[in-house]
Amino acid sequence: MASTEDRLRKLISENLEVDGQPISADLDFSTRLIDLGVSSMDLVSFADVIQDEFNVKFTPEHCDELQSLSAVVEYVDANAA
């Protein structure tokens, strides 16, 4: 089975865009999606995608606290059902 990071990379490339262009799956996971230009509305929608894919729960506070993609990976690994 693919790692959480690999699965998250795939979800990013399939679900997120900046200026109409998909985000590359090769991005650095220390980067914040908002710093790449992803809107806050898209981040909330993407949190729903992550919840469905990994069977984890995100609150609005989690969206604020989980600043980097590596932090999201750690959270998913610790909380996936």
mmCIF file of the N, C-alpha and C atoms, coordinates in Angstrom:
data_MODEL
# 
_entry.id   MODEL 
# 
loop_
_atom_site.group_PDB 
_atom_site.id 
_atom_site.type_symbol 
_atom_site.label_atom_id 
_atom_site.label_alt_id 
_atom_site.label_comp_id 
_atom_site.label_asym_id 
_atom_site.label_entity_id 
_atom_site.label_seq_id 
_atom_site.pdbx_PDB_ins_code 
_atom_site.Cartn_x 
_atom_site.Cartn_y 
_atom_site.Cartn_z 
_atom_site.occupancy 
_atom_site.B_iso_or_equiv 
_atom_site.pdbx_formal_charge 
_atom_site.auth_seq_id 
_atom_site.auth_comp_id 
_atom_site.auth_asym_id 
_atom_site.auth_atom_id 
_atom_site.pdbx_PDB_model_num 
ATOM 1   N N  . MET A 1 1  ? 0.841   -1.182 0.000   1.00 0.00 ? 1  MET A N  1 
ATOM 2   C CA . MET A 1 1  ? 0.000   0.000  0.000   1.00 0.00 ? 1  MET A CA 1 
ATOM 3   C C  . MET A 1 1  ? 0.885   1.245  0.000   1.00 0.00 ? 1  MET A C  1 
ATOM 4   N N  . ALA A 1 2  ? 0.431   2.273  -0.695  1.00 0.00 ? 2  ALA A N  1 
ATOM 5   C CA . ALA A 1 2  ? 1.177   3.521  -0.784  1.00 0.00 ? 2  ALA A CA 1 
ATOM 6   C C  . ALA A 1 2  ? 1.236   4.205  0.583   1.00 0.00 ? 2  ALA A C  1 
ATOM 7   N N  . SER A 1 3  ? 2.314   4.930  0.803   1.00 0.00 ? 3  SER A N  1 
ATOM 8   C CA . SER A 1 3  ? 2.464   5.655  2.065   1.00 0.00 ? 3  SER A CA 1 
ATOM 9   C C  . SER A 1 3  ? 1.467   6.815  2.125   1.00 0.00 ? 3  SER A C  1 
ATOM 10  N N  . THR A 1 4  ? 1.272   7.329  3.313   1.00 0.00 ? 4  THR A N  1 
ATOM 11  C CA . THR A 1 4  ? 0.386   8.484  3.485   1.00 0.00 ? 4  THR A CA 1 
ATOM 12  C C  . THR A 1 4  ? 0.867   9.640  2.625   1.00 0.00 ? 4  THR A C  1 
ATOM 13  N N  . GLU A 1 5  ? 2.162   9.879  2.609   1.00 0.00 ? 5  GLU A N  1 
ATOM 14  C CA . GLU A 1 5  ? 2.703   10.979 1.813   1.00 0.00 ? 5  GLU A CA 1 
ATOM 15  C C  . GLU A 1 5  ? 2.418   10.774 0.330   1.00 0.00 ? 5  GLU A C  1 
ATOM 16  N N  . ASP A 1 6  ? 2.625   9.556  -0.173  1.00 0.00 ? 6  ASP A N  1 
ATOM 17  C CA . ASP A 1 6  ? 2.354   9.281  -1.586  1.00 0.00 ? 6  ASP A CA 1 
ATOM 18  C C  . ASP A 1 6  ? 0.878   9.470  -1.915  1.00 0.00 ? 6  ASP A C  1 
ATOM 19  N N  . ARG A 1 7  ? 0.021   8.995  -1.048  1.00 0.00 ? 7  ARG A N  1 
ATOM 20  C CA . ARG A 1 7  ? -1.422  9.150  -1.269  1.00 0.00 ? 7  ARG A CA 1 
ATOM 21  C C  . ARG A 1 7  ? -1.820  10.619 -1.231  1.00 0.00 ? 7  ARG A C  1 
ATOM 22  N N  . LEU A 1 8  ? -1.226  11.376 -0.315  1.00 0.00 ? 8  LEU A N  1 
ATOM 23  C CA . LEU A 1 8  ? -1.525  12.798 -0.215  1.00 0.00 ? 8  LEU A CA 1 
ATOM 24  C C  . LEU A 1 8  ? -1.022  13.550 -1.449  1.00 0.00 ? 8  LEU A C  1 
ATOM 25  N N  . ARG A 1 9  ? 0.144   13.190 -1.939  1.00 0.00 ? 9  ARG A N  1 
ATOM 26  C CA . ARG A 1 9  ? 0.669   13.803 -3.170  1.00 0.00 ? 9  ARG A CA 1 
ATOM 27  C C  . ARG A 1 9  ? -0.313  13.597 -4.327  1.00 0.00 ? 9  ARG A C  1 
ATOM 28  N N  . LYS A 1 10 ? -0.836  12.387 -4.442  1.00 0.00 ? 10 LYS A N  1 
ATOM 29  C CA . LYS A 1 10 ? -1.791  12.084 -5.515  1.00 0.00 ? 10 LYS A CA 1 
ATOM 30  C C  . LYS A 1 10 ? -3.061  12.916 -5.350  1.00 0.00 ? 10 LYS A C  1 
ATOM 31  N N  . LEU A 1 11 ? -3.565  13.007 -4.125  1.00 0.00 ? 11 LEU A N  1 
ATOM 32  C CA . LEU A 1 11 ? -4.769  13.802 -3.872  1.00 0.00 ? 11 LEU A CA 1 
ATOM 33  C C  . LEU A 1 11 ? -4.544  15.276 -4.207  1.00 0.00 ? 11 LEU A C  1 
ATOM 34  N N  . ILE A 1 12 ? -3.380  15.786 -3.880  1.00 0.00 ? 12 ILE A N  1 
ATOM 35  C CA . ILE A 1 12 ? -3.067  17.186 -4.181  1.00 0.00 ? 12 ILE A CA 1 
ATOM 36  C C  . ILE A 1 12 ? -3.089  17.413 -5.685  1.00 0.00 ? 12 ILE A C  1 
ATOM 37  N N  . SER A 1 13 ? -2.398  16.555 -6.431  1.00 0.00 ? 13 SER A N  1 
ATOM 38  C CA . SER A 1 13 ? -2.327  16.752 -7.880  1.00 0.00 ? 13 SER A CA 1 
ATOM 39  C C  . SER A 1 13 ? -3.688  16.577 -8.552  1.00 0.00 ? 13 SER A C  1 
ATOM 40  N N  . GLU A 1 14 ? -4.571  15.778 -7.958  1.00 0.00 ? 14 GLU A N  1 
ATOM 41  C CA . GLU A 1 14 ? -5.893  15.538 -8.541  1.00 0.00 ? 14 GLU A CA 1 
ATOM 42  C C  . GLU A 1 14 ? -6.935  16.567 -8.114  1.00 0.00 ? 14 GLU A C  1 
ATOM 43  N N  . ASN A 1 15 ? -6.727  17.246 -6.982  1.00 0.00 ? 15 ASN A N  1 
ATOM 44  C CA . ASN A 1 15 ? -7.791  18.066 -6.408  1.00 0.00 ? 15 ASN A CA 1 
ATOM 45  C C  . ASN A 1 15 ? -7.484  19.545 -6.230  1.00 0.00 ? 15 ASN A C  1 
ATOM 46  N N  . LEU A 1 16 ? -6.234  19.940 -6.323  1.00 0.00 ? 16 LEU A N  1 
ATOM 47  C CA . LEU A 1 16 ? -5.903  21.342 -6.059  1.00 0.00 ? 16 LEU A CA 1 
ATOM 48  C C  . LEU A 1 16 ? -5.273  22.006 -7.278  1.00 0.00 ? 16 LEU A C  1 
ATOM 49  N N  . GLU A 1 17 ? -5.643  23.272 -7.476  1.00 0.00 ? 17 GLU A N  1 
ATOM 50  C CA . GLU A 1 17 ? -5.090  24.076 -8.554  1.00 0.00 ? 17 GLU A CA 1 
ATOM 51  C C  . GLU A 1 17 ? -4.738  25.462 -8.032  1.00 0.00 ? 17 GLU A C  1 
ATOM 52  N N  . VAL A 1 18 ? -3.789  26.084 -8.714  1.00 0.00 ? 18 VAL A N  1 
ATOM 53  C CA . VAL A 1 18 ? -3.474  27.486 -8.485  1.00 0.00 ? 18 VAL A CA 1 
ATOM 54  C C  . VAL A 1 18 ? -3.476  28.147 -9.859  1.00 0.00 ? 18 VAL A C  1 
ATOM 55  N N  . ASP A 1 19 ? -4.283  29.160 -10.005 1.00 0.00 ? 19 ASP A N  1 
ATOM 56  C CA . ASP A 1 19 ? -4.426  29.862 -11.286 1.00 0.00 ? 19 ASP A CA 1 
ATOM 57  C C  . ASP A 1 19 ? -4.766  28.904 -12.426 1.00 0.00 ? 19 ASP A C  1 
ATOM 58  N N  . GLY A 1 20 ? -5.617  27.933 -12.143 1.00 0.00 ? 20 GLY A N  1 
ATOM 59  C CA . GLY A 1 20 ? -6.076  27.001 -13.162 1.00 0.00 ? 20 GLY A CA 1 
ATOM 60  C C  . GLY A 1 20 ? -5.099  25.893 -13.502 1.00 0.00 ? 20 GLY A C  1 
ATOM 61  N N  . GLN A 1 21 ? -3.976  25.845 -12.816 1.00 0.00 ? 21 GLN A N  1 
ATOM 62  C CA . GLN A 1 21 ? -2.963  24.819 -13.072 1.00 0.00 ? 21 GLN A CA 1 
ATOM 63  C C  . GLN A 1 21 ? -2.870  23.876 -11.881 1.00 0.00 ? 21 GLN A C  1 
ATOM 64  N N  . PRO A 1 22 ? -2.824  22.554 -12.137 1.00 0.00 ? 22 PRO A N  1 
ATOM 65  C CA . PRO A 1 22 ? -2.694  21.622 -11.012 1.00 0.00 ? 22 PRO A CA 1 
ATOM 66  C C  . PRO A 1 22 ? -1.367  21.824 -10.289 1.00 0.00 ? 22 PRO A C  1 
ATOM 67  N N  . ILE A 1 23 ? -1.379  21.526 -9.012  1.00 0.00 ? 23 ILE A N  1 
ATOM 68  C CA . ILE A 1 23 ? -0.158  21.602 -8.213  1.00 0.00 ? 23 ILE A CA 1 
ATOM 69  C C  . ILE A 1 23 ? 0.632   20.319 -8.435  1.00 0.00 ? 23 ILE A C  1 
ATOM 70  N N  . SER A 1 24 ? 1.903   20.463 -8.668  1.00 0.00 ? 24 SER A N  1 
ATOM 71  C CA . SER A 1 24 ? 2.766   19.312 -8.908  1.00 0.00 ? 24 SER A CA 1 
ATOM 72  C C  . SER A 1 24 ? 2.838   18.408 -7.686  1.00 0.00 ? 24 SER A C  1 
ATOM 73  N N  . ALA A 1 25 ? 2.855   17.112 -7.931  1.00 0.00 ? 25 ALA A N  1 
ATOM 74  C CA . ALA A 1 25 ? 2.987   16.145 -6.846  1.00 0.00 ? 25 ALA A CA 1 
ATOM 75  C C  . ALA A 1 25 ? 4.404   16.142 -6.272  1.00 0.00 ? 25 ALA A C  1 
ATOM 76  N N  . ASP A 1 26 ? 5.332   16.840 -6.925  1.00 0.00 ? 26 ASP A N  1 
ATOM 77  C CA . ASP A 1 26 ? 6.732   16.871 -6.487  1.00 0.00 ? 26 ASP A CA 1 
ATOM 78  C C  . ASP A 1 26 ? 7.019   17.938 -5.440  1.00 0.00 ? 26 ASP A C  1 
ATOM 79  N N  . LEU A 1 27 ? 5.984   18.582 -4.911  1.00 0.00 ? 27 LEU A N  1 
ATOM 80  C CA . LEU A 1 27 ? 6.225   19.698 -4.007  1.00 0.00 ? 27 LEU A CA 1 
ATOM 81  C C  . LEU A 1 27 ? 6.867   19.270 -2.694  1.00 0.00 ? 27 LEU A C  1 
ATOM 82  N N  . ASP A 1 28 ? 7.541   20.236 -2.085  1.00 0.00 ? 28 ASP A N  1 
ATOM 83  C CA . ASP A 1 28 ? 8.217   20.043 -0.800  1.00 0.00 ? 28 ASP A CA 1 
ATOM 84  C C  . ASP A 1 28 ? 7.168   20.031 0.309   1.00 0.00 ? 28 ASP A C  1 
ATOM 85  N N  . PHE A 1 29 ? 7.155   18.988 1.124   1.00 0.00 ? 29 PHE A N  1 
ATOM 86  C CA . PHE A 1 29 ? 6.122   18.848 2.146   1.00 0.00 ? 29 PHE A CA 1 
ATOM 87  C C  . PHE A 1 29 ? 6.331   19.758 3.349   1.00 0.00 ? 29 PHE A C  1 
ATOM 88  N N  . SER A 1 30 ? 7.415   20.528 3.376   1.00 0.00 ? 30 SER A N  1 
ATOM 89  C CA . SER A 1 30 ? 7.547   21.534 4.428   1.00 0.00 ? 30 SER A CA 1 
ATOM 90  C C  . SER A 1 30 ? 6.820   22.819 4.024   1.00 0.00 ? 30 SER A C  1 
ATOM 91  N N  . THR A 1 31 ? 6.341   22.859 2.791   1.00 0.00 ? 31 THR A N  1 
ATOM 92  C CA . THR A 1 31 ? 5.619   24.012 2.260   1.00 0.00 ? 31 THR A CA 1 
ATOM 93  C C  . THR A 1 31 ? 4.173   24.016 2.728   1.00 0.00 ? 31 THR A C  1 
ATOM 94  N N  . ARG A 1 32 ? 3.640   25.212 2.939   1.00 0.00 ? 32 ARG A N  1 
ATOM 95  C CA . ARG A 1 32 ? 2.222   25.357 3.250   1.00 0.00 ? 32 ARG A CA 1 
ATOM 96  C C  . ARG A 1 32 ? 1.474   25.569 1.940   1.00 0.00 ? 32 ARG A C  1 
ATOM 97  N N  . LEU A 1 33 ? 0.335   24.899 1.776   1.00 0.00 ? 33 LEU A N  1 
ATOM 98  C CA . LEU A 1 33 ? -0.440  25.053 0.549   1.00 0.00 ? 33 LEU A CA 1 
ATOM 99  C C  . LEU A 1 33 ? -0.867  26.499 0.339   1.00 0.00 ? 33 LEU A C  1 
ATOM 100 N N  . ILE A 1 34 ? -1.176  27.191 1.410   1.00 0.00 ? 34 ILE A N  1 
ATOM 101 C CA . ILE A 1 34 ? -1.601  28.586 1.284   1.00 0.00 ? 34 ILE A CA 1 
ATOM 102 C C  . ILE A 1 34 ? -0.470  29.440 0.715   1.00 0.00 ? 34 ILE A C  1 
ATOM 103 N N  . ASP A 1 35 ? 0.793   29.073 1.012   1.00 0.00 ? 35 ASP A N  1 
ATOM 104 C CA . ASP A 1 35 ? 1.938   29.796 0.463   1.00 0.00 ? 35 ASP A CA 1 
ATOM 105 C C  . ASP A 1 35 ? 2.104   29.544 -1.029  1.00 0.00 ? 35 ASP A C  1 
ATOM 106 N N  . LEU A 1 36 ? 1.540   28.452 -1.520  1.00 0.00 ? 36 LEU A N  1 
ATOM 107 C CA . LEU A 1 36 ? 1.580   28.155 -2.951  1.00 0.00 ? 36 LEU A CA 1 
ATOM 108 C C  . LEU A 1 36 ? 0.481   28.890 -3.712  1.00 0.00 ? 36 LEU A C  1 
ATOM 109 N N  . GLY A 1 37 ? -0.440  29.496 -2.974  1.00 0.00 ? 37 GLY A N  1 
ATOM 110 C CA . GLY A 1 37 ? -1.524  30.228 -3.613  1.00 0.00 ? 37 GLY A CA 1 
ATOM 111 C C  . GLY A 1 37 ? -2.869  29.536 -3.567  1.00 0.00 ? 37 GLY A C  1 
ATOM 112 N N  . VAL A 1 38 ? -2.964  28.436 -2.828  1.00 0.00 ? 38 VAL A N  1 
ATOM 113 C CA . VAL A 1 38 ? -4.242  27.740 -2.680  1.00 0.00 ? 38 VAL A CA 1 
ATOM 114 C C  . VAL A 1 38 ? -5.140  28.581 -1.777  1.00 0.00 ? 38 VAL A C  1 
ATOM 115 N N  . SER A 1 39 ? -6.377  28.802 -2.202  1.00 0.00 ? 39 SER A N  1 
ATOM 116 C CA . SER A 1 39 ? -7.292  29.637 -1.420  1.00 0.00 ? 39 SER A CA 1 
ATOM 117 C C  . SER A 1 39 ? -7.747  28.917 -0.155  1.00 0.00 ? 39 SER A C  1 
ATOM 118 N N  . SER A 1 40 ? -8.185  29.696 0.813   1.00 0.00 ? 40 SER A N  1 
ATOM 119 C CA . SER A 1 40 ? -8.673  29.100 2.059   1.00 0.00 ? 40 SER A CA 1 
ATOM 120 C C  . SER A 1 40 ? -9.914  28.251 1.807   1.00 0.00 ? 40 SER A C  1 
ATOM 121 N N  . MET A 1 41 ? -10.745 28.638 0.864   1.00 0.00 ? 41 MET A N  1 
ATOM 122 C CA . MET A 1 41 ? -11.932 27.832 0.521   1.00 0.00 ? 41 MET A CA 1 
ATOM 123 C C  . MET A 1 41 ? -11.513 26.480 -0.061  1.00 0.00 ? 41 MET A C  1 
ATOM 124 N N  . ASP A 1 42 ? -10.503 26.493 -0.925  1.00 0.00 ? 42 ASP A N  1 
ATOM 125 C CA . ASP A 1 42 ? -10.006 25.238 -1.489  1.00 0.00 ? 42 ASP A CA 1 
ATOM 126 C C  . ASP A 1 42 ? -9.370  24.367 -0.414  1.00 0.00 ? 42 ASP A C  1 
ATOM 127 N N  . LEU A 1 43 ? -8.719  24.985 0.567   1.00 0.00 ? 43 LEU A N  1 
ATOM 128 C CA . LEU A 1 43 ? -8.130  24.212 1.663   1.00 0.00 ? 43 LEU A CA 1 
ATOM 129 C C  . LEU A 1 43 ? -9.204  23.498 2.474   1.00 0.00 ? 43 LEU A C  1 
ATOM 130 N N  . VAL A 1 44 ? -10.312 24.181 2.725   1.00 0.00 ? 44 VAL A N  1 
ATOM 131 C CA . VAL A 1 44 ? -11.410 23.559 3.465   1.00 0.00 ? 44 VAL A CA 1 
ATOM 132 C C  . VAL A 1 44 ? -11.979 22.388 2.666   1.00 0.00 ? 44 VAL A C  1 
ATOM 133 N N  . SER A 1 45 ? -12.163 22.579 1.368   1.00 0.00 ? 45 SER A N  1 
ATOM 134 C CA . SER A 1 45 ? -12.657 21.491 0.513   1.00 0.00 ? 45 SER A CA 1 
ATOM 135 C C  . SER A 1 45 ? -11.663 20.335 0.482   1.00 0.00 ? 45 SER A C  1 
ATOM 136 N N  . PHE A 1 46 ? -10.375 20.666 0.440   1.00 0.00 ? 46 PHE A N  1 
ATOM 137 C CA . PHE A 1 46 ? -9.355  19.621 0.411   1.00 0.00 ? 46 PHE A CA 1 
ATOM 138 C C  . PHE A 1 46 ? -9.318  18.852 1.725   1.00 0.00 ? 46 PHE A C  1 
ATOM 139 N N  . ALA A 1 47 ? -9.589  19.521 2.828   1.00 0.00 ? 47 ALA A N  1 
ATOM 140 C CA . ALA A 1 47 ? -9.673  18.820 4.117   1.00 0.00 ? 47 ALA A CA 1 
ATOM 141 C C  . ALA A 1 47 ? -10.764 17.757 4.067   1.00 0.00 ? 47 ALA A C  1 
ATOM 142 N N  . ASP A 1 48 ? -11.874 18.053 3.385   1.00 0.00 ? 48 ASP A N  1 
ATOM 143 C CA . ASP A 1 48 ? -12.941 17.056 3.222   1.00 0.00 ? 48 ASP A CA 1 
ATOM 144 C C  . ASP A 1 48 ? -12.453 15.855 2.417   1.00 0.00 ? 48 ASP A C  1 
ATOM 145 N N  . VAL A 1 49 ? -11.663 16.114 1.385   1.00 0.00 ? 49 VAL A N  1 
ATOM 146 C CA . VAL A 1 49 ? -11.101 15.031 0.568   1.00 0.00 ? 49 VAL A CA 1 
ATOM 147 C C  . VAL A 1 49 ? -10.200 14.151 1.427   1.00 0.00 ? 49 VAL A C  1 
ATOM 148 N N  . ILE A 1 50 ? -9.359  14.779 2.248   1.00 0.00 ? 50 ILE A N  1 
ATOM 149 C CA . ILE A 1 50 ? -8.456  14.029 3.125   1.00 0.00 ? 50 ILE A CA 1 
ATOM 150 C C  . ILE A 1 50 ? -9.257  13.203 4.133   1.00 0.00 ? 50 ILE A C  1 
ATOM 151 N N  . GLN A 1 51 ? -10.294 13.798 4.696   1.00 0.00 ? 51 GLN A N  1 
ATOM 152 C CA . GLN A 1 51 ? -11.143 13.064 5.648   1.00 0.00 ? 51 GLN A CA 1 
ATOM 153 C C  . GLN A 1 51 ? -11.707 11.807 5.011   1.00 0.00 ? 51 GLN A C  1 
ATOM 154 N N  . ASP A 1 52 ? -12.209 11.938 3.789   1.00 0.00 ? 52 ASP A N  1 
ATOM 155 C CA . ASP A 1 52 ? -12.801 10.791 3.097   1.00 0.00 ? 52 ASP A CA 1 
ATOM 156 C C  . ASP A 1 52 ? -11.757 9.732  2.754   1.00 0.00 ? 52 ASP A C  1 
ATOM 157 N N  . GLU A 1 53 ? -10.608 10.170 2.289   1.00 0.00 ? 53 GLU A N  1 
ATOM 158 C CA . GLU A 1 53 ? -9.558  9.235  1.861   1.00 0.00 ? 53 GLU A CA 1 
ATOM 159 C C  . GLU A 1 53 ? -8.957  8.461  3.032   1.00 0.00 ? 53 GLU A C  1 
ATOM 160 N N  . PHE A 1 54 ? -8.728  9.152  4.151   1.00 0.00 ? 54 PHE A N  1 
ATOM 161 C CA . PHE A 1 54 ? -7.996  8.549  5.261   1.00 0.00 ? 54 PHE A CA 1 
ATOM 162 C C  . PHE A 1 54 ? -8.861  8.231  6.474   1.00 0.00 ? 54 PHE A C  1 
ATOM 163 N N  . ASN A 1 55 ? -10.131 8.560  6.398   1.00 0.00 ? 55 ASN A N  1 
ATOM 164 C CA . ASN A 1 55 ? -11.055 8.318  7.509   1.00 0.00 ? 55 ASN A CA 1 
ATOM 165 C C  . ASN A 1 55 ? -10.562 8.983  8.800   1.00 0.00 ? 55 ASN A C  1 
ATOM 166 N N  . VAL A 1 56 ? -10.238 10.269 8.670   1.00 0.00 ? 56 VAL A N  1 
ATOM 167 C CA . VAL A 1 56 ? -9.850  11.087 9.819   1.00 0.00 ? 56 VAL A CA 1 
ATOM 168 C C  . VAL A 1 56 ? -10.790 12.279 9.899   1.00 0.00 ? 56 VAL A C  1 
ATOM 169 N N  . LYS A 1 57 ? -10.816 12.926 11.037  1.00 0.00 ? 57 LYS A N  1 
ATOM 170 C CA . LYS A 1 57 ? -11.676 14.086 11.257  1.00 0.00 ? 57 LYS A CA 1 
ATOM 171 C C  . LYS A 1 57 ? -10.823 15.341 11.344  1.00 0.00 ? 57 LYS A C  1 
ATOM 172 N N  . PHE A 1 58 ? -11.212 16.374 10.600  1.00 0.00 ? 58 PHE A N  1 
ATOM 173 C CA . PHE A 1 58 ? -10.572 17.678 10.673  1.00 0.00 ? 58 PHE A CA 1 
ATOM 174 C C  . PHE A 1 58 ? -11.582 18.695 11.174  1.00 0.00 ? 58 PHE A C  1 
ATOM 175 N N  . THR A 1 59 ? -11.171 19.491 12.134  1.00 0.00 ? 59 THR A N  1 
ATOM 176 C CA . THR A 1 59 ? -11.982 20.622 12.584  1.00 0.00 ? 59 THR A CA 1 
ATOM 177 C C  . THR A 1 59 ? -11.381 21.887 11.956  1.00 0.00 ? 59 THR A C  1 
ATOM 178 N N  . PRO A 1 60 ? -12.088 22.998 12.008  1.00 0.00 ? 60 PRO A N  1 
ATOM 179 C CA . PRO A 1 60 ? -11.484 24.249 11.513  1.00 0.00 ? 60 PRO A CA 1 
ATOM 180 C C  . PRO A 1 60 ? -10.165 24.571 12.224  1.00 0.00 ? 60 PRO A C  1 
ATOM 181 N N  . GLU A 1 61 ? -10.079 24.216 13.496  1.00 0.00 ? 61 GLU A N  1 
ATOM 182 C CA . GLU A 1 61 ? -8.837  24.459 14.237  1.00 0.00 ? 61 GLU A CA 1 
ATOM 183 C C  . GLU A 1 61 ? -7.682  23.647 13.656  1.00 0.00 ? 61 GLU A C  1 
ATOM 184 N N  . HIS A 1 62 ? -7.964  22.408 13.245  1.00 0.00 ? 62 HIS A N  1 
ATOM 185 C CA . HIS A 1 62 ? -6.916  21.594 12.632  1.00 0.00 ? 62 HIS A CA 1 
ATOM 186 C C  . HIS A 1 62 ? -6.397  22.264 11.366  1.00 0.00 ? 62 HIS A C  1 
ATOM 187 N N  . CYS A 1 63 ? -7.296  22.818 10.579  1.00 0.00 ? 63 CYS A N  1 
ATOM 188 C CA . CYS A 1 63 ? -6.880  23.479 9.340   1.00 0.00 ? 63 CYS A CA 1 
ATOM 189 C C  . CYS A 1 63 ? -5.921  24.627 9.640   1.00 0.00 ? 63 CYS A C  1 
ATOM 190 N N  . ASP A 1 64 ? -6.132  25.331 10.744  1.00 0.00 ? 64 ASP A N  1 
ATOM 191 C CA . ASP A 1 64 ? -5.235  26.418 11.132  1.00 0.00 ? 64 ASP A CA 1 
ATOM 192 C C  . ASP A 1 64 ? -3.929  25.898 11.721  1.00 0.00 ? 64 ASP A C  1 
ATOM 193 N N  . GLU A 1 65 ? -4.012  24.823 12.501  1.00 0.00 ? 65 GLU A N  1 
ATOM 194 C CA . GLU A 1 65 ? -2.845  24.305 13.219  1.00 0.00 ? 65 GLU A CA 1 
ATOM 195 C C  . GLU A 1 65 ? -1.897  23.518 12.323  1.00 0.00 ? 65 GLU A C  1 
ATOM 196 N N  . LEU A 1 66 ? -2.427  22.788 11.371  1.00 0.00 ? 66 LEU A N  1 
ATOM 197 C CA . LEU A 1 66 ? -1.601  21.937 10.521  1.00 0.00 ? 66 LEU A CA 1 
ATOM 198 C C  . LEU A 1 66 ? -1.052  22.776 9.375   1.00 0.00 ? 66 LEU A C  1 
ATOM 199 N N  . GLN A 1 67 ? 0.038   23.464 9.650   1.00 0.00 ? 67 GLN A N  1 
ATOM 200 C CA . GLN A 1 67 ? 0.566   24.459 8.725   1.00 0.00 ? 67 GLN A CA 1 
ATOM 201 C C  . GLN A 1 67 ? 1.244   23.858 7.494   1.00 0.00 ? 67 GLN A C  1 
ATOM 202 N N  . SER A 1 68 ? 1.980   22.779 7.668   1.00 0.00 ? 68 SER A N  1 
ATOM 203 C CA . SER A 1 68 ? 2.712   22.204 6.539   1.00 0.00 ? 68 SER A CA 1 
ATOM 204 C C  . SER A 1 68 ? 2.104   20.862 6.147   1.00 0.00 ? 68 SER A C  1 
ATOM 205 N N  . LEU A 1 69 ? 2.430   20.439 4.957   1.00 0.00 ? 69 LEU A N  1 
ATOM 206 C CA . LEU A 1 69 ? 1.949   19.137 4.502   1.00 0.00 ? 69 LEU A CA 1 
ATOM 207 C C  . LEU A 1 69 ? 2.557   18.007 5.321   1.00 0.00 ? 69 LEU A C  1 
ATOM 208 N N  . SER A 1 70 ? 3.782   18.180 5.783   1.00 0.00 ? 70 SER A N  1 
ATOM 209 C CA . SER A 1 70 ? 4.376   17.143 6.632   1.00 0.00 ? 70 SER A CA 1 
ATOM 210 C C  . SER A 1 70 ? 3.606   17.023 7.943   1.00 0.00 ? 70 SER A C  1 
ATOM 211 N N  . ALA A 1 71 ? 3.087   18.138 8.466   1.00 0.00 ? 71 ALA A N  1 
ATOM 212 C CA . ALA A 1 71 ? 2.256   18.091 9.678   1.00 0.00 ? 71 ALA A CA 1 
ATOM 213 C C  . ALA A 1 71 ? 0.944   17.362 9.404   1.00 0.00 ? 71 ALA A C  1 
ATOM 214 N N  . VAL A 1 72 ? 0.394   17.536 8.205   1.00 0.00 ? 72 VAL A N  1 
ATOM 215 C CA . VAL A 1 72 ? -0.826  16.813 7.833   1.00 0.00 ? 72 VAL A CA 1 
ATOM 216 C C  . VAL A 1 72 ? -0.546  15.314 7.787   1.00 0.00 ? 72 VAL A C  1 
ATOM 217 N N  . VAL A 1 73 ? 0.584   14.924 7.212   1.00 0.00 ? 73 VAL A N  1 
ATOM 218 C CA . VAL A 1 73 ? 0.955   13.503 7.150   1.00 0.00 ? 73 VAL A CA 1 
ATOM 219 C C  . VAL A 1 73 ? 1.063   12.932 8.558   1.00 0.00 ? 73 VAL A C  1 
ATOM 220 N N  . GLU A 1 74 ? 1.731   13.645 9.455   1.00 0.00 ? 74 GLU A N  1 
ATOM 221 C CA . GLU A 1 74 ? 1.877   13.177 10.840  1.00 0.00 ? 74 GLU A CA 1 
ATOM 222 C C  . GLU A 1 74 ? 0.515   13.031 11.511  1.00 0.00 ? 74 GLU A C  1 
ATOM 223 N N  . TYR A 1 75 ? -0.373  14.000 11.301  1.00 0.00 ? 75 TYR A N  1 
ATOM 224 C CA . TYR A 1 75 ? -1.709  13.951 11.898  1.00 0.00 ? 75 TYR A CA 1 
ATOM 225 C C  . TYR A 1 75 ? -2.493  12.755 11.360  1.00 0.00 ? 75 TYR A C  1 
ATOM 226 N N  . VAL A 1 76 ? -2.462  12.565 10.055  1.00 0.00 ? 76 VAL A N  1 
ATOM 227 C CA . VAL A 1 76 ? -3.195  11.443 9.448   1.00 0.00 ? 76 VAL A CA 1 
ATOM 228 C C  . VAL A 1 76 ? -2.649  10.124 9.971   1.00 0.00 ? 76 VAL A C  1 
ATOM 229 N N  . ASP A 1 77 ? -1.331  9.972  9.995   1.00 0.00 ? 77 ASP A N  1 
ATOM 230 C CA . ASP A 1 77 ? -0.737  8.720  10.479  1.00 0.00 ? 77 ASP A CA 1 
ATOM 231 C C  . ASP A 1 77 ? -1.116  8.440  11.931  1.00 0.00 ? 77 ASP A C  1 
ATOM 232 N N  . ALA A 1 78 ? -1.234  9.479  12.730  1.00 0.00 ? 78 ALA A N  1 
ATOM 233 C CA . ALA A 1 78 ? -1.565  9.303  14.146  1.00 0.00 ? 78 ALA A CA 1 
ATOM 234 C C  . ALA A 1 78 ? -3.055  9.081  14.386  1.00 0.00 ? 78 ALA A C  1 
ATOM 235 N N  . ASN A 1 79 ? -3.913  9.521  13.448  1.00 0.00 ? 79 ASN A N  1 
ATOM 236 C CA . ASN A 1 79 ? -5.351  9.512  13.714  1.00 0.00 ? 79 ASN A CA 1 
ATOM 237 C C  . ASN A 1 79 ? -6.202  8.701  12.744  1.00 0.00 ? 79 ASN A C  1 
ATOM 238 N N  . ALA A 1 80 ? -5.608  8.112  11.733  1.00 0.00 ? 80 ALA A N  1 
ATOM 239 C CA . ALA A 1 80 ? -6.396  7.337  10.764  1.00 0.00 ? 80 ALA A CA 1 
ATOM 240 C C  . ALA A 1 80 ? -6.998  6.116  11.437  1.00 0.00 ? 80 ALA A C  1 
ATOM 241 N N  . ALA A 1 81 ? -8.244  5.839  11.073  1.00 0.00 ? 81 ALA A N  1 
ATOM 242 C CA . ALA A 1 81 ? -8.956  4.700  11.683  1.00 0.00 ? 81 ALA A CA 1 
ATOM 243 C C  . ALA A 1 81 ? -8.526  3.389  11.077  1.00 0.00 ? 81 ALA A C  1 
# 
